[in-house]
Amino acid sequence: MLAGSPSAISPWEAGMGGGLYRSANATPDGVPPPRDGATYISVDRLDQPMVETTAPAPEPPVEGSAAGNSAIMAAGSLVSRGTGFLRTVALGSALGTLGVSNAYTTAQIFPGMVYEFLLGGILTSVLIPVLVQRRKVDPDGGQAYAQRLLTLAVLALWVATVAAVAAAPILTSLYGGDNVPGFQRLVTLLSYLMLPMIFFTGLSALISAVLNTRGHFAAPMWAPILNNLVVITTFGLYIAIFGAKIVEPDQMTPGRIILLGGGTLLGVIVQAAGLLPALRKVGFRWRWRFDFRALGLRELGRLGGWMICYVAVSQVGLAILFRLLNQAGKENGAGPTIYNNVFLLLNMAHGIIAVSIVTALMPRMSAAAGDGRFTDMTRDLSRGTRMITAVLAPVAVLFGVLALPISVALFKWGAYDADSALATSTVLIVAAVALVPFSISQLFTFAFYALPDTRMPALINIPVVVLRVLVQIGLFAAFSAEFTASGLMLGNAVSYVAAAVLSAWLLRPRIGRIGMGEIAQTLGKVLAAALGAAVVGLVVINLLPSGEHLSRAEAILQLVVGGAVIGGSYVGLAVLLRIQEINEVIGMVRRKLGR
């Protein structure tokens, strides 16, 4: 995947509250591809209590029980997502959605892009499992190995940061495009301030990995909230000092630029610093170790090579996407800011629902694959596909039918005006089509990881990105600038479908039939229920009051009434159509309520 196709909430992404730059090789909410010695949360059924299955370690975890850790992580993830969303709203309120906001959004992807290429995918797919394994087998609990790894990674991050800062004008020319006067200069100046985030982002991710492998989950989940709060405060200061009004890029003074770029950098520094006390708590001591041969670099390189390939291919697509978005922004179309806001909503729905399902199924599929029980693996894969489809379908209907009230209620603040909210709603309608294919494609990617296999997802990513880019360029050439962001999102949807189909086709020879007949039957029922709920929702929304430009009060009314009608209609139709997955969810809720 590329360009706003995240499947994980890393320490970096949680701080960003969006993750436009994330590639789909990252693992969802801390679920790494399986390796010996990894720790997972396993379930016998999705609606039954979780039980921790942890490989033996030289010493017990520092933190408490699995239930306690799960509660901490869930609470931290929820607050991170919430403050991350407030951060996005604060950005729109302070800068709007035109030149300056698009310049800020473009500059802010550079640190994530470089970090992802250097460390992001490799950290979750290679380094964390290796750290867990060494903690289990090394006499010192993996302390020396972790010190060597951190020493090498810190040096690499420092070199990469210096090189990236020096190359800021080149990055601007590749990603920024020829926008309004002063745009490229503003992107470059902001990049000089933001690119040092590479170092602190990588440091934060490495510390989080060390803490997680030692059973400490609280600090890595809550530290990104500090980042969000710092940046929200930065935008608040910007509004208090300079006002919530749109200015042109060439009107940005040094004071404005330093406040925006410096405040964003400060957020990541505070996030990294917030993790340091936890290192001492778990008994880890920092020590420089330069005997890198003991790391087994050749093996690490072999394991991480396909991930680097995956990310590299995605970055090509990302560069093209931003060039097109910034070209649209030049013509007052929906640019990077609006696209990012919509993808934030898409990823939140995916993260809350689909990631929970994948998190429950991943250890089951991994265990089944390891034991050669491929029938059990295909059963779980089929069930996950049907569950994701059935549960996310009403969310997609809500996005499509209530796109305008959602955009007005969530984003129309300060400099984010009615026209920007309308443009956001158009992109959100298309994103509704992409939601379910996105989550299903992610599930199939993790089926490969369960085998375990990181090579095939990297190879699949090549034609998928090529297809996406071709569709996006074609739509960009065929339609006006106002449709650019929507067209790019449509290109995403097409590529997600292709990724899911290609993955299923390549998985079949290795694990057998995955029950496409049963999946197709469920898809047909879900589609019927979703269309019925959409029709009912549209009728009700048209009966509610609305002005020429939807006010916030009218938007909230439409959200409350329309959301209840759509949700109720979908559940009612799903019960009538006997969609088993919805019945399971209803049963789980009833048991939780004690009925």
N, C-alpha and C positions, 0 to 999 in steps of 0.2 A: 504494500500500500504506500501511499505518499500523501503529503500535503494535507494535513488535517485528517489523517486516518489512524489516529492513535488507538491502541488497544490497551493501554496501560496508564495508570496514574503513578508516575515516578515522582521522586522528590522534586524534580525540575518541573514536570508538567503540572503537578498540583499547585505549585507556586504561580504558574502562568495562568492557570484557570482556563486554558484553552488547549493549546498543544497543536497548533497548526502545522508544525514542522515534524511531528512525531511520525515514525513509520511503523508499519504493523508487525515488524519483527519483534517489537517489544512485547513483553508478556503482560496479560491482563492482571492488574492489581496485585502484582507480586507473585504470580504463579509461574515459576520458571519451567522451561522444558525439562523433562525428567532426566535426572542423572542419579547414579548410585549415591546414597547418603543424603538425598534431599529430604526436606520435611514438608509434608502436605497435610491438608485437612481432608479426611475421607468421609464418605457417607454411604450408607447402604441404600437410602432413598433420598431424593431431593427434599422431601418434606419431613425427614427425621433428624434428630439431633446429630451434630457433627462430633466425631471422635478423632482425636489427634493420633497420627501414626508417625512416630519420629524414629529415625535411625539412632542406634546407641551412640552416645557421645561420652567423652572422657569425664565430663562433669555435667550436672543438670543445668537446664536453662536458668538464667538469672531471673526472668520474669515468672509470672504465675501460670495458672492453668490455661489450657487451650481456650476454654470458654472466656476467661478473662482477656486473653490476648485478642480473641475474635471481637469482643466487645470494644476494646480499645481501638482496634483497627477500623471497625465499622464507624465508631463515633468520629475518629480522626478523619476518615475518608469523607464522611458526610459534611463535617465542618470545613474541610479543605475545599470540597466542591462548592459549598455555599459561599465561602469567602472568595474563592476564585471567580465565581460568577459575579459577586459584588465588585471585584476588581475590574472585570470586563465592563460592567455598567458604568463604573467610575471613569474608565477610559473614554467611553462614548459620550458621557456627560461633559467631560472636560474638553475633548478635542473634536467631537462630531464624527463624521465618517468620510471626510474628503481628504485633501492633500496632506495636512499635518498628521492626521490620524493614520492614514495609509503609510506615511513615512515611518511613523513610530512602529506600526505593526510589522513593516518590512524589516526594519533594523532589529527588531526584537527576535526575529526568527534566526538570525545569523548565529548567535551563541548556541541555540538549540541544535541547529544544523550541524555545526562543527562537533559539538558534544556527542550527538547521536552517531556521527560517523566514527568518532574515536572510541567511544565507550558505551553508548546507550544500549545497543542491541547485544554487544558482547557481554556487558555486565549481567544482564538478566539471563542470557542463554548459556554462558560459559563460566564467568568468574564466580557468580554466586554458588552454582553447584560445586565448583572446584573448592571454594572456601569451606563449604559444608563438609565435603569429603575429607579435606585435610584436617578439619577440626575433629573429625571422627577418628582418623587413623594416626595422626601425628602425636608423639608423646607429650608435646607442649600444648596440645589442643589447637594447633594451627597458628599459634601466635607468631612465630618467626616467618612462616610463609606469608601471612597477612601483612607483616611489616615489609617484607620484600616487595610484595605486590603493590602496596600503597606507595612505597618509595618510587618504584618505576612509574606508576600511574601519575603521581604528582609531578614528576619530572616531565613526563610526556604532555601533561595538561599545561604546564608552564610554557613549554616550547610551542605548543599549538596555540596558546593564547597570544603569545608575542607575535607569531607568524600571522595569525588572523587579524590582529590589530593593524599590522603593517599592510595587510591585503584588503583593508576595509574599502578603499575605492574600487577595487576589482569586484568584490562581492556586490557592491552597489550597482555597478554597471551590468552585472549578470542578472541580478534579481529585481533591480529597481525599475528598469525600463526608462523610457523617455517620457517623464510625466510633466507636470506643470512647472513653471520657472522656480528654481530654488529647491526642487524636490530632491534631486540626487545629492546636492550639497547637504541638505538636512539629514538624509538617510546616512550619509558618511559621518557627519558630526555625531549623530546619535550612536552610530556603530562604534566609534572610538570609545564612548562611555560604556556601552553595553557589552562589547565583546569580552572584556575581562570576566564577565559572568561565566564564561567557559570554565575557567579554573575553579571558581567557587561552586558551580553546579556539579562538576565532576567530583570535587572533594566531598560535597554533601552526599552524592550518590554512593561513593566508596565508604564513607563512614556509616551510612545507612545499611550497606551490605554487611559490614563487620558487625554492627549491632544486631541485625536480624539473625545472622548465623550464631549469635550468642544468646538468642532467646529474648532480646529486647526489641519491642515493637512500638512502644509508646512514642519515643522521641522522633523516629523517622516519620511517623504518621502526623505528628502535631507540629513539627518544625516548619513545614511549608506554610502553615497558617501565619507564622510570623512574617514570612515573605509577603504574603497577600496583604496583611495589615499595613506593612511599611509602604507598599505601592499604593494601596487605597489612600493612605495618609498623604502620599506624594500628590496624587491627583486632587485630593481635597485642598491641599495647599495651593496647587496650581489654580484651581477655581477661585479660591479666596484672594489670591494675589492678582491674577490676570483676568479673571472672569470666565464664565462658561460661554464662550463665543467662538465662532469659527474664524480663524485667521489663515492667510496664505503661507505656504512654506517659506517664501522669501521675507516674510514679516517676523519670523521667529528670531527673537533676540537671544544673545548668549545666556541670559538669566533663565529664560524659558527652557532652552535646550539642556542646560546643566541640571535644572530641577527635574526634568523628565528622565533624562538618561542616568543622572547620578542617583536619583531615587530608586529607579529600577535596579541598578547595580547594588545599591545598599540593601535592598530586599533579599537578594541572594546571599550576600555576605552575612546578614543577620541569620538567615536560615542555616547556613553552614556552622556559624558560631554557636547556634542553639543546640547543635548535636554534640559538641565537644564534652560537656559535663557527663553525658551518658556513656561516653567511652571509658571514662574513669570508673563509672559505676559498675560496668561489666568486667572490669579488671584488665582492659586492654591498655597497653602502654605503647606510645609512639616511639619508634626507634628507627633511625635511618639504616637501611641494609642495602648494600650495593652488589651482593653476590647473586646477580640475577639468573645465573645458570641454574640455580636450585629451584627456580620457578617452573622449569620445563617449558620454556618459551615455544619450542617447536610444536609441542602438543597443544598449547593454548592457541597458537597460530592456526593449527589445523582445525581446531574446533570453531574458532571465531572467523575463519576465512569466508565461509558462506554467509555469515551475518554481515560482514563488511560488503560483500557483493550485493546482498539484499538492500542495504542502506544506500550504497552508491547508485544503484539503479533508481531507487526512489528519489534521490536528490536531483537527478536529471529531470524527472517529472516535476519536482518541486520548483526548480528554477523556471521551467516553462510556465507553470501555473502562476507564479508571481509576476512574471513578465506580462502575461495576459491580464491579470487582475489590475496591475498598475496602469496598463494601457487603457483599460476600461475606466479607471479612476480619473485619468487625464480628461476623458470625455464626460465626466460627471456620472458615470455608471457606478454600479455597486463594486467597490474595490476590496482590498484585503481585509479591511476592518469588518465589513458586513459579512463577507464570506466566513471569516473566523468566528464571528458571533453565532452564525447559524450552525457551524460545525461544532461549536461548544454545546449547543442544545442537543445535536445529534449524538455527540459522544457522551453526554450526561445520561441520556436514555440508555445507550448501549452499556455504559459503565454500571449503572444501577441494576439493570435487569439481566442483560446477556452475560456480563462478567460474573455475576453471582452464579448463573447456571454453569458456565464454563469452569469456575472455581470448584464447584461441587463434582463435576464430571471428570475433570482432568486426572485426579489421582486414581479414579476407577479405571479410566481408559489406559493409564500408564501401567497399572498393575496387571490389567488384562493382557496388554501387549507384551509385557515382560514375561508372563507365564504362557504366552502363545494362545490365549483364549480369545481369539479374534471374533468369535460369535458374540461374546459378551461385549467386546469393544464396539462392534457394529450396532449392537442393541442400544448401547449408551449414546453413540453418535446419532443414531436415528431419533432417539428420544430427545436428545438435546436440540436437534434441528426443529422438531415439532414443537417443543416447549418454547424455544426462542421465537418462533414464528407466531404462535398463538398468543403469547404474552406481549410481544412488541407491536403486533398489528394494531390494537386500539391506540397505542401511542402515536403510531404513524398517522392514523386517522385524525387524531387531535392536532398534530402538526399541520396536516393538510387543510382541515376545515377551519381551524381556529388560528391560522397563521398570522393574520393581521392583528387580532386582539392580543395574541402572545407577544408579537413584536412591539406593540404599543405599550402594553403593561410592563414588559421587562426592560425595554431599551429606551423608550422615549423620555429621556431626562436631559435637561440642560441643552447642550449643543446638538444632541441627537434629535433631529426634528422629525416632523410628520412624514416628509418625503423619504427620509432615511428609513423610518419604520416601515413604510410601504415597500421600499426596495428589499428590506430584510424579509418581509412576509413572502415576497415572490420567490426568493431563494429557499425559504423554509418549506414551501409547498413542494419543491423538487426534492429537498432533503428527505421529506416524508417517504418518497419512493425509494430512497437509498438506504433507509434505516435497517430494514430486515435483511436485505442482501449483505450489507456490511457486517452485521453480527453473525450471520451464517458462515460467511467466508472466513471470519476469525475462528469460529469453532472448528472448521475443517483444517485450518492452518495448525491448530493445536492438536488435532488428531495426528498429524505428521510428527509433531514434537513428542507425542506420547509413544511413538514407535521405538526409539527416538530418531528423528531425522530432521536436520536443519538444512540439508542440501536441497531437497525437493521444493520446499517453500521459496527458497532463493531463486531457483530456476523458474518456478511458476510466476514469480514476480516480474520476470523480464517481459514475457508477452502481455501480461496484465497491464504493466505500466505503458508499454508501447500502444496498446489498444486505447487506454485512457487518454494518452496524449493526442493520438490521432482524432479521437472523438471530440476532445476539447478544442483542438485547433480548428477542426471542421466547423463546429458550432460557432466559434469565435469569428470565423470568416463569413459565415452565413447570416449572422444576426447582428443587431446593433449592440452598442456598448451596454445598454441597459439590461441586456439578457446575458452578458458575459458570465457573471457569477453563477447564475442559474444554469447556464450551459456547462460550466466547469463542474458543478455539483451533479448534473446529469451524466457527465462523463465518468464521475466517480461511481454512480449507480451502475452504469453499464459494466465497468471494470469489476465491481464487486460480484455481480452476477457471473461474469466470466471466470473470476477466481474461484467461486464456489463450485461451478460446473466442472472446471478443469481439475480442481482438487478432488472432487468426488470420483471423477473418471480415473485419475491416477491412483487413488486409494484402493479402488475395487480389486485390482490384481493382487494387492498385498494383504488385504484384510477380508475380502469377500463382499458379498452383497450387503448394502446398508439399508435395505427395505425402502427402495424408492417408491414402490406402490403405496405403502402406508403413508410415506411422507407426502406424496402427491394428493392422496385422499384428504389428509389434514389440511394441506395448502388450499385445496378447493373449498373446504368448509370455512376456513379462516377468511378466505377472500370474500365469500358470500356474506359472512357475518360483518366483515369490515365495510363492505359496500353498503349493506343495510344500515349500519350505524352512521356512515357518512351521509347518506340521504336524509335520515332523520335529523342529524345534526345541522345540515344545511337548511332544512325547513325551519327548524326552531330558531337558528341564528337570524334568518331573514325576518322573523316576526319580532325580534327584539329591537329596541330603539338604537339608532346609530346616526351620527351626524355626517356632514360632508367629509370632515376629518375626524376619525374616531377619537373621542376623548378617553382619558384613562379610566374614568368611572364606567363609561360604556364598555370599554374593553374588559374590565374586571367582571362586569355583569355577564358579558358574553362568555367569558372563560368559566365562570362558576356554573351558569345554567347549561351552556353548551357542553362543558366537560362532563357534567352529571348525566345529561341526556345521552351523549355518545357512549360513555362508559356503561351506563345501564342498558342501552340498546345492544351494545356488543355482547355483554355478558348474557343477556336474555336470549339473543340469537344463538350464541355459542352453546348454551344449555339445550336449546331446542334442536340444534344440529348435532348434539352429542359430541362436542369437541372434548375429548378425554382430558387434554392438558389443562383446559380451563376448569374442568370439574376437579382436577387434582389441586389446583391453586385455591379454589373455593373451599375444598375440604381442609386444606392446610390452614387457611384463615379461620375457619370455624373451630378447628382444634386449638389454635392459638387463643381464641376468644373464650375457650372453655365450654363451647356448646356441644 
